[in-house]
Amino acid sequence: MRENEIAKEIVDAAYQIHTGLGPGLFESVYETVMAYELKRRNLEFARQCPISIVYKGIH
């Protein structure tokens, strides 16, 4: 799958979630259903990956 096709699938998944659930739920709810939608579409992803950042000297 090319980048544009992947992006289309992600945007469509987000749209389906937004129209199905609407706004105002906890982030964890949207994360769970987005993972379901991405898995259903056979897209590879990782959830809540730790990353190292530095902001104004704070790690």
mmCIF file of the N, C-alpha and C atoms, coordinates in Angstrom:
data_MODEL
# 
_entry.id   MODEL 
# 
loop_
_atom_site.group_PDB 
_atom_site.id 
_atom_site.type_symbol 
_atom_site.label_atom_id 
_atom_site.label_alt_id 
_atom_site.label_comp_id 
_atom_site.label_asym_id 
_atom_site.label_entity_id 
_atom_site.label_seq_id 
_atom_site.pdbx_PDB_ins_code 
_atom_site.Cartn_x 
_atom_site.Cartn_y 
_atom_site.Cartn_z 
_atom_site.occupancy 
_atom_site.B_iso_or_equiv 
_atom_site.pdbx_formal_charge 
_atom_site.auth_seq_id 
_atom_site.auth_comp_id 
_atom_site.auth_asym_id 
_atom_site.auth_atom_id 
_atom_site.pdbx_PDB_model_num 
ATOM 1   N N  . MET A 1 1  ? 0.849   -1.178 0.000  1.00 0.00 ? 1  MET A N  1 
ATOM 2   C CA . MET A 1 1  ? 0.000   0.000  0.000  1.00 0.00 ? 1  MET A CA 1 
ATOM 3   C C  . MET A 1 1  ? 0.891   1.237  0.000  1.00 0.00 ? 1  MET A C  1 
ATOM 4   N N  . ARG A 1 2  ? 0.538   2.212  -0.802 1.00 0.00 ? 2  ARG A N  1 
ATOM 5   C CA . ARG A 1 2  ? 1.312   3.454  -0.865 1.00 0.00 ? 2  ARG A CA 1 
ATOM 6   C C  . ARG A 1 2  ? 0.845   4.421  0.227  1.00 0.00 ? 2  ARG A C  1 
ATOM 7   N N  . GLU A 1 3  ? 1.645   5.474  0.427  1.00 0.00 ? 3  GLU A N  1 
ATOM 8   C CA . GLU A 1 3  ? 1.358   6.420  1.505  1.00 0.00 ? 3  GLU A CA 1 
ATOM 9   C C  . GLU A 1 3  ? -0.036  7.043  1.373  1.00 0.00 ? 3  GLU A C  1 
ATOM 10  N N  . ASN A 1 4  ? -0.418  7.435  0.175  1.00 0.00 ? 4  ASN A N  1 
ATOM 11  C CA . ASN A 1 4  ? -1.735  8.057  -0.007 1.00 0.00 ? 4  ASN A CA 1 
ATOM 12  C C  . ASN A 1 4  ? -2.864  7.089  0.296  1.00 0.00 ? 4  ASN A C  1 
ATOM 13  N N  . GLU A 1 5  ? -2.686  5.828  -0.043 1.00 0.00 ? 5  GLU A N  1 
ATOM 14  C CA . GLU A 1 5  ? -3.706  4.822  0.252  1.00 0.00 ? 5  GLU A CA 1 
ATOM 15  C C  . GLU A 1 5  ? -3.822  4.584  1.751  1.00 0.00 ? 5  GLU A C  1 
ATOM 16  N N  . ILE A 1 6  ? -2.667  4.551  2.423  1.00 0.00 ? 6  ILE A N  1 
ATOM 17  C CA . ILE A 1 6  ? -2.662  4.381  3.876  1.00 0.00 ? 6  ILE A CA 1 
ATOM 18  C C  . ILE A 1 6  ? -3.334  5.574  4.540  1.00 0.00 ? 6  ILE A C  1 
ATOM 19  N N  . ALA A 1 7  ? -2.981  6.777  4.105  1.00 0.00 ? 7  ALA A N  1 
ATOM 20  C CA . ALA A 1 7  ? -3.574  7.993  4.665  1.00 0.00 ? 7  ALA A CA 1 
ATOM 21  C C  . ALA A 1 7  ? -5.090  7.990  4.466  1.00 0.00 ? 7  ALA A C  1 
ATOM 22  N N  . LYS A 1 8  ? -5.549  7.569  3.299  1.00 0.00 ? 8  LYS A N  1 
ATOM 23  C CA . LYS A 1 8  ? -6.983  7.507  3.024  1.00 0.00 ? 8  LYS A CA 1 
ATOM 24  C C  . LYS A 1 8  ? -7.672  6.554  3.997  1.00 0.00 ? 8  LYS A C  1 
ATOM 25  N N  . GLU A 1 9  ? -7.074  5.413  4.244  1.00 0.00 ? 9  GLU A N  1 
ATOM 26  C CA . GLU A 1 9  ? -7.651  4.444  5.182  1.00 0.00 ? 9  GLU A CA 1 
ATOM 27  C C  . GLU A 1 9  ? -7.722  5.009  6.600  1.00 0.00 ? 9  GLU A C  1 
ATOM 28  N N  . ILE A 1 10 ? -6.667  5.711  7.011  1.00 0.00 ? 10 ILE A N  1 
ATOM 29  C CA . ILE A 1 10 ? -6.634  6.285  8.360  1.00 0.00 ? 10 ILE A CA 1 
ATOM 30  C C  . ILE A 1 10 ? -7.685  7.378  8.509  1.00 0.00 ? 10 ILE A C  1 
ATOM 31  N N  . VAL A 1 11 ? -7.763  8.266  7.526  1.00 0.00 ? 11 VAL A N  1 
ATOM 32  C CA . VAL A 1 11 ? -8.762  9.344  7.579  1.00 0.00 ? 11 VAL A CA 1 
ATOM 33  C C  . VAL A 1 11 ? -10.169 8.763  7.557  1.00 0.00 ? 11 VAL A C  1 
ATOM 34  N N  . ASP A 1 12 ? -10.389 7.748  6.733  1.00 0.00 ? 12 ASP A N  1 
ATOM 35  C CA . ASP A 1 12 ? -11.709 7.120  6.686  1.00 0.00 ? 12 ASP A CA 1 
ATOM 36  C C  . ASP A 1 12 ? -12.051 6.466  8.025  1.00 0.00 ? 12 ASP A C  1 
ATOM 37  N N  . ALA A 1 13 ? -11.074 5.804  8.638  1.00 0.00 ? 13 ALA A N  1 
ATOM 38  C CA . ALA A 1 13 ? -11.308 5.197  9.950  1.00 0.00 ? 13 ALA A CA 1 
ATOM 39  C C  . ALA A 1 13 ? -11.672 6.265  10.976 1.00 0.00 ? 13 ALA A C  1 
ATOM 40  N N  . ALA A 1 14 ? -10.933 7.368  10.981 1.00 0.00 ? 14 ALA A N  1 
ATOM 41  C CA . ALA A 1 14 ? -11.223 8.462  11.918 1.00 0.00 ? 14 ALA A CA 1 
ATOM 42  C C  . ALA A 1 14 ? -12.610 9.032  11.673 1.00 0.00 ? 14 ALA A C  1 
ATOM 43  N N  . TYR A 1 15 ? -12.994 9.175  10.406 1.00 0.00 ? 15 TYR A N  1 
ATOM 44  C CA . TYR A 1 15 ? -14.326 9.691  10.076 1.00 0.00 ? 15 TYR A CA 1 
ATOM 45  C C  . TYR A 1 15 ? -15.413 8.730  10.569 1.00 0.00 ? 15 TYR A C  1 
ATOM 46  N N  . GLN A 1 16 ? -15.210 7.450  10.345 1.00 0.00 ? 16 GLN A N  1 
ATOM 47  C CA . GLN A 1 16 ? -16.195 6.453  10.793 1.00 0.00 ? 16 GLN A CA 1 
ATOM 48  C C  . GLN A 1 16 ? -16.351 6.486  12.313 1.00 0.00 ? 16 GLN A C  1 
ATOM 49  N N  . ILE A 1 17 ? -15.246 6.627  13.010 1.00 0.00 ? 17 ILE A N  1 
ATOM 50  C CA . ILE A 1 17 ? -15.283 6.691  14.469 1.00 0.00 ? 17 ILE A CA 1 
ATOM 51  C C  . ILE A 1 17 ? -15.996 7.959  14.921 1.00 0.00 ? 17 ILE A C  1 
ATOM 52  N N  . HIS A 1 18 ? -15.662 9.073  14.308 1.00 0.00 ? 18 HIS A N  1 
ATOM 53  C CA . HIS A 1 18 ? -16.281 10.349 14.695 1.00 0.00 ? 18 HIS A CA 1 
ATOM 54  C C  . HIS A 1 18 ? -17.791 10.324 14.457 1.00 0.00 ? 18 HIS A C  1 
ATOM 55  N N  . THR A 1 19 ? -18.206 9.818  13.311 1.00 0.00 ? 19 THR A N  1 
ATOM 56  C CA . THR A 1 19 ? -19.656 9.780  13.030 1.00 0.00 ? 19 THR A CA 1 
ATOM 57  C C  . THR A 1 19 ? -20.356 8.729  13.874 1.00 0.00 ? 19 THR A C  1 
ATOM 58  N N  . GLY A 1 20 ? -19.647 7.662  14.222 1.00 0.00 ? 20 GLY A N  1 
ATOM 59  C CA . GLY A 1 20 ? -20.261 6.607  15.017 1.00 0.00 ? 20 GLY A CA 1 
ATOM 60  C C  . GLY A 1 20 ? -20.350 6.919  16.496 1.00 0.00 ? 20 GLY A C  1 
ATOM 61  N N  . LEU A 1 21 ? -19.321 7.561  17.031 1.00 0.00 ? 21 LEU A N  1 
ATOM 62  C CA . LEU A 1 21 ? -19.281 7.821  18.473 1.00 0.00 ? 21 LEU A CA 1 
ATOM 63  C C  . LEU A 1 21 ? -19.486 9.283  18.839 1.00 0.00 ? 21 LEU A C  1 
ATOM 64  N N  . GLY A 1 22 ? -19.101 10.182 17.946 1.00 0.00 ? 22 GLY A N  1 
ATOM 65  C CA . GLY A 1 22 ? -19.204 11.601 18.241 1.00 0.00 ? 22 GLY A CA 1 
ATOM 66  C C  . GLY A 1 22 ? -18.083 12.059 19.161 1.00 0.00 ? 22 GLY A C  1 
ATOM 67  N N  . PRO A 1 23 ? -18.120 13.327 19.530 1.00 0.00 ? 23 PRO A N  1 
ATOM 68  C CA . PRO A 1 23 ? -17.074 13.895 20.388 1.00 0.00 ? 23 PRO A CA 1 
ATOM 69  C C  . PRO A 1 23 ? -17.363 13.678 21.871 1.00 0.00 ? 23 PRO A C  1 
ATOM 70  N N  . GLY A 1 24 ? -16.348 13.922 22.691 1.00 0.00 ? 24 GLY A N  1 
ATOM 71  C CA . GLY A 1 24 ? -16.559 14.007 24.130 1.00 0.00 ? 24 GLY A CA 1 
ATOM 72  C C  . GLY A 1 24 ? -16.212 12.787 24.951 1.00 0.00 ? 24 GLY A C  1 
ATOM 73  N N  . LEU A 1 25 ? -15.739 11.716 24.329 1.00 0.00 ? 25 LEU A N  1 
ATOM 74  C CA . LEU A 1 25 ? -15.377 10.530 25.095 1.00 0.00 ? 25 LEU A CA 1 
ATOM 75  C C  . LEU A 1 25 ? -13.908 10.605 25.509 1.00 0.00 ? 25 LEU A C  1 
ATOM 76  N N  . PHE A 1 26 ? -13.515 9.718  26.392 1.00 0.00 ? 26 PHE A N  1 
ATOM 77  C CA . PHE A 1 26 ? -12.119 9.663  26.810 1.00 0.00 ? 26 PHE A CA 1 
ATOM 78  C C  . PHE A 1 26 ? -11.233 9.273  25.636 1.00 0.00 ? 26 PHE A C  1 
ATOM 79  N N  . GLU A 1 27 ? -10.007 9.777  25.646 1.00 0.00 ? 27 GLU A N  1 
ATOM 80  C CA . GLU A 1 27 ? -9.046  9.459  24.593 1.00 0.00 ? 27 GLU A CA 1 
ATOM 81  C C  . GLU A 1 27 ? -8.837  7.949  24.470 1.00 0.00 ? 27 GLU A C  1 
ATOM 82  N N  . SER A 1 28 ? -8.857  7.252  25.597 1.00 0.00 ? 28 SER A N  1 
ATOM 83  C CA . SER A 1 28 ? -8.644  5.797  25.576 1.00 0.00 ? 28 SER A CA 1 
ATOM 84  C C  . SER A 1 28 ? -9.719  5.073  24.773 1.00 0.00 ? 28 SER A C  1 
ATOM 85  N N  . VAL A 1 29 ? -10.924 5.597  24.764 1.00 0.00 ? 29 VAL A N  1 
ATOM 86  C CA . VAL A 1 29 ? -12.008 5.004  23.967 1.00 0.00 ? 29 VAL A CA 1 
ATOM 87  C C  . VAL A 1 29 ? -11.682 5.142  22.487 1.00 0.00 ? 29 VAL A C  1 
ATOM 88  N N  . TYR A 1 30 ? -11.320 6.349  22.070 1.00 0.00 ? 30 TYR A N  1 
ATOM 89  C CA . TYR A 1 30 ? -10.995 6.576  20.661 1.00 0.00 ? 30 TYR A CA 1 
ATOM 90  C C  . TYR A 1 30 ? -9.764  5.764  20.246 1.00 0.00 ? 30 TYR A C  1 
ATOM 91  N N  . GLU A 1 31 ? -8.786  5.654  21.128 1.00 0.00 ? 31 GLU A N  1 
ATOM 92  C CA . GLU A 1 31 ? -7.593  4.867  20.820 1.00 0.00 ? 31 GLU A CA 1 
ATOM 93  C C  . GLU A 1 31 ? -7.958  3.400  20.595 1.00 0.00 ? 31 GLU A C  1 
ATOM 94  N N  . THR A 1 32 ? -8.805  2.862  21.449 1.00 0.00 ? 32 THR A N  1 
ATOM 95  C CA . THR A 1 32 ? -9.212  1.464  21.335 1.00 0.00 ? 32 THR A CA 1 
ATOM 96  C C  . THR A 1 32 ? -9.964  1.205  20.038 1.00 0.00 ? 32 THR A C  1 
ATOM 97  N N  . VAL A 1 33 ? -10.915 2.061  19.706 1.00 0.00 ? 33 VAL A N  1 
ATOM 98  C CA . VAL A 1 33 ? -11.684 1.823  18.479 1.00 0.00 ? 33 VAL A CA 1 
ATOM 99  C C  . VAL A 1 33 ? -10.858 2.130  17.228 1.00 0.00 ? 33 VAL A C  1 
ATOM 100 N N  . MET A 1 34 ? -9.906  3.070  17.319 1.00 0.00 ? 34 MET A N  1 
ATOM 101 C CA . MET A 1 34 ? -9.027  3.313  16.176 1.00 0.00 ? 34 MET A CA 1 
ATOM 102 C C  . MET A 1 34 ? -8.146  2.085  15.937 1.00 0.00 ? 34 MET A C  1 
ATOM 103 N N  . ALA A 1 35 ? -7.635  1.484  16.992 1.00 0.00 ? 35 ALA A N  1 
ATOM 104 C CA . ALA A 1 35 ? -6.841  0.264  16.853 1.00 0.00 ? 35 ALA A CA 1 
ATOM 105 C C  . ALA A 1 35 ? -7.677  -0.835 16.200 1.00 0.00 ? 35 ALA A C  1 
ATOM 106 N N  . TYR A 1 36 ? -8.925  -0.947 16.608 1.00 0.00 ? 36 TYR A N  1 
ATOM 107 C CA . TYR A 1 36 ? -9.824  -1.933 15.998 1.00 0.00 ? 36 TYR A CA 1 
ATOM 108 C C  . TYR A 1 36 ? -9.982  -1.661 14.503 1.00 0.00 ? 36 TYR A C  1 
ATOM 109 N N  . GLU A 1 37 ? -10.241 -0.403 14.147 1.00 0.00 ? 37 GLU A N  1 
ATOM 110 C CA . GLU A 1 37 ? -10.433 -0.043 12.744 1.00 0.00 ? 37 GLU A CA 1 
ATOM 111 C C  . GLU A 1 37 ? -9.173  -0.281 11.917 1.00 0.00 ? 37 GLU A C  1 
ATOM 112 N N  . LEU A 1 38 ? -8.009  0.066  12.440 1.00 0.00 ? 38 LEU A N  1 
ATOM 113 C CA . LEU A 1 38 ? -6.769  -0.128 11.700 1.00 0.00 ? 38 LEU A CA 1 
ATOM 114 C C  . LEU A 1 38 ? -6.470  -1.615 11.519 1.00 0.00 ? 38 LEU A C  1 
ATOM 115 N N  . LYS A 1 39 ? -6.718  -2.393 12.562 1.00 0.00 ? 39 LYS A N  1 
ATOM 116 C CA . LYS A 1 39 ? -6.509  -3.843 12.471 1.00 0.00 ? 39 LYS A CA 1 
ATOM 117 C C  . LYS A 1 39 ? -7.461  -4.444 11.447 1.00 0.00 ? 39 LYS A C  1 
ATOM 118 N N  . ARG A 1 40 ? -8.711  -4.012 11.466 1.00 0.00 ? 40 ARG A N  1 
ATOM 119 C CA . ARG A 1 40 ? -9.715  -4.494 10.527 1.00 0.00 ? 40 ARG A CA 1 
ATOM 120 C C  . ARG A 1 40 ? -9.317  -4.203 9.086  1.00 0.00 ? 40 ARG A C  1 
ATOM 121 N N  . ARG A 1 41 ? -8.587  -3.127 8.879  1.00 0.00 ? 41 ARG A N  1 
ATOM 122 C CA . ARG A 1 41 ? -8.133  -2.720 7.550  1.00 0.00 ? 41 ARG A CA 1 
ATOM 123 C C  . ARG A 1 41 ? -6.741  -3.277 7.216  1.00 0.00 ? 41 ARG A C  1 
ATOM 124 N N  . ASN A 1 42 ? -6.259  -4.178 8.059  1.00 0.00 ? 42 ASN A N  1 
ATOM 125 C CA . ASN A 1 42 ? -4.957  -4.829 7.864  1.00 0.00 ? 42 ASN A CA 1 
ATOM 126 C C  . ASN A 1 42 ? -3.789  -3.846 7.789  1.00 0.00 ? 42 ASN A C  1 
ATOM 127 N N  . LEU A 1 43 ? -3.857  -2.787 8.594  1.00 0.00 ? 43 LEU A N  1 
ATOM 128 C CA . LEU A 1 43 ? -2.766  -1.823 8.672  1.00 0.00 ? 43 LEU A CA 1 
ATOM 129 C C  . LEU A 1 43 ? -1.926  -2.127 9.909  1.00 0.00 ? 43 LEU A C  1 
ATOM 130 N N  . GLU A 1 44 ? -0.617  -2.084 9.749  1.00 0.00 ? 44 GLU A N  1 
ATOM 131 C CA . GLU A 1 44 ? 0.279   -2.306 10.876 1.00 0.00 ? 44 GLU A CA 1 
ATOM 132 C C  . GLU A 1 44 ? 0.427   -1.014 11.669 1.00 0.00 ? 44 GLU A C  1 
ATOM 133 N N  . PHE A 1 45 ? 0.454   -1.136 12.990 1.00 0.00 ? 45 PHE A N  1 
ATOM 134 C CA . PHE A 1 45 ? 0.587   0.035  13.851 1.00 0.00 ? 45 PHE A CA 1 
ATOM 135 C C  . PHE A 1 45 ? 1.066   -0.408 15.223 1.00 0.00 ? 45 PHE A C  1 
ATOM 136 N N  . ALA A 1 46 ? 1.480   0.546  16.012 1.00 0.00 ? 46 ALA A N  1 
ATOM 137 C CA . ALA A 1 46 ? 1.864   0.301  17.399 1.00 0.00 ? 46 ALA A CA 1 
ATOM 138 C C  . ALA A 1 46 ? 1.176   1.356  18.254 1.00 0.00 ? 46 ALA A C  1 
ATOM 139 N N  . ARG A 1 47 ? 0.761   0.946  19.427 1.00 0.00 ? 47 ARG A N  1 
ATOM 140 C CA . ARG A 1 47 ? 0.060   1.860  20.330 1.00 0.00 ? 47 ARG A CA 1 
ATOM 141 C C  . ARG A 1 47 ? 0.974   2.336  21.452 1.00 0.00 ? 47 ARG A C  1 
ATOM 142 N N  . GLN A 1 48 ? 0.865   3.623  21.768 1.00 0.00 ? 48 GLN A N  1 
ATOM 143 C CA . GLN A 1 48 ? 1.527   4.226  22.924 1.00 0.00 ? 48 GLN A CA 1 
ATOM 144 C C  . GLN A 1 48 ? 3.023   3.882  23.000 1.00 0.00 ? 48 GLN A C  1 
ATOM 145 N N  . CYS A 1 49 ? 3.726   4.081  21.901 1.00 0.00 ? 49 CYS A N  1 
ATOM 146 C CA . CYS A 1 49 ? 5.167   3.818  21.866 1.00 0.00 ? 49 CYS A CA 1 
ATOM 147 C C  . CYS A 1 49 ? 5.908   4.923  22.606 1.00 0.00 ? 49 CYS A C  1 
ATOM 148 N N  . PRO A 1 50 ? 6.815   4.542  23.506 1.00 0.00 ? 50 PRO A N  1 
ATOM 149 C CA . PRO A 1 50 ? 7.587   5.576  24.195 1.00 0.00 ? 50 PRO A CA 1 
ATOM 150 C C  . PRO A 1 50 ? 8.575   6.231  23.229 1.00 0.00 ? 50 PRO A C  1 
ATOM 151 N N  . ILE A 1 51 ? 8.718   7.521  23.355 1.00 0.00 ? 51 ILE A N  1 
ATOM 152 C CA . ILE A 1 51 ? 9.703   8.252  22.570 1.00 0.00 ? 51 ILE A CA 1 
ATOM 153 C C  . ILE A 1 51 ? 10.490  9.156  23.519 1.00 0.00 ? 51 ILE A C  1 
ATOM 154 N N  . SER A 1 52 ? 11.701  9.441  23.150 1.00 0.00 ? 52 SER A N  1 
ATOM 155 C CA . SER A 1 52 ? 12.541  10.299 23.971 1.00 0.00 ? 52 SER A CA 1 
ATOM 156 C C  . SER A 1 52 ? 12.491  11.715 23.396 1.00 0.00 ? 52 SER A C  1 
ATOM 157 N N  . ILE A 1 53 ? 12.131  12.662 24.238 1.00 0.00 ? 53 ILE A N  1 
ATOM 158 C CA . ILE A 1 53 ? 12.112  14.070 23.806 1.00 0.00 ? 53 ILE A CA 1 
ATOM 159 C C  . ILE A 1 53 ? 12.797  14.925 24.866 1.00 0.00 ? 53 ILE A C  1 
ATOM 160 N N  . VAL A 1 54 ? 13.258  16.058 24.440 1.00 0.00 ? 54 VAL A N  1 
ATOM 161 C CA . VAL A 1 54 ? 13.822  17.045 25.353 1.00 0.00 ? 54 VAL A CA 1 
ATOM 162 C C  . VAL A 1 54 ? 13.114  18.362 25.071 1.00 0.00 ? 54 VAL A C  1 
ATOM 163 N N  . TYR A 1 55 ? 12.589  18.991 26.119 1.00 0.00 ? 55 TYR A N  1 
ATOM 164 C CA . TYR A 1 55 ? 11.928  20.284 26.004 1.00 0.00 ? 55 TYR A CA 1 
ATOM 165 C C  . TYR A 1 55 ? 12.547  21.217 27.022 1.00 0.00 ? 55 TYR A C  1 
ATOM 166 N N  . LYS A 1 56 ? 13.211  22.235 26.535 1.00 0.00 ? 56 LYS A N  1 
ATOM 167 C CA . LYS A 1 56 ? 13.877  23.235 27.392 1.00 0.00 ? 56 LYS A CA 1 
ATOM 168 C C  . LYS A 1 56 ? 14.720  22.563 28.464 1.00 0.00 ? 56 LYS A C  1 
ATOM 169 N N  . GLY A 1 57 ? 15.473  21.538 28.037 1.00 0.00 ? 57 GLY A N  1 
ATOM 170 C CA . GLY A 1 57 ? 16.380  20.852 28.941 1.00 0.00 ? 57 GLY A CA 1 
ATOM 171 C C  . GLY A 1 57 ? 15.745  19.793 29.816 1.00 0.00 ? 57 GLY A C  1 
ATOM 172 N N  . ILE A 1 58 ? 14.449  19.598 29.710 1.00 0.00 ? 58 ILE A N  1 
ATOM 173 C CA . ILE A 1 58 ? 13.764  18.582 30.503 1.00 0.00 ? 58 ILE A CA 1 
ATOM 174 C C  . ILE A 1 58 ? 13.560  17.344 29.623 1.00 0.00 ? 58 ILE A C  1 
ATOM 175 N N  . HIS A 1 59 ? 13.940  16.186 30.168 1.00 0.00 ? 59 HIS A N  1 
ATOM 176 C CA . HIS A 1 59 ? 13.785  14.931 29.435 1.00 0.00 ? 59 HIS A CA 1 
ATOM 177 C C  . HIS A 1 59 ? 12.458  14.298 29.773 1.00 0.00 ? 59 HIS A C  1 
# 
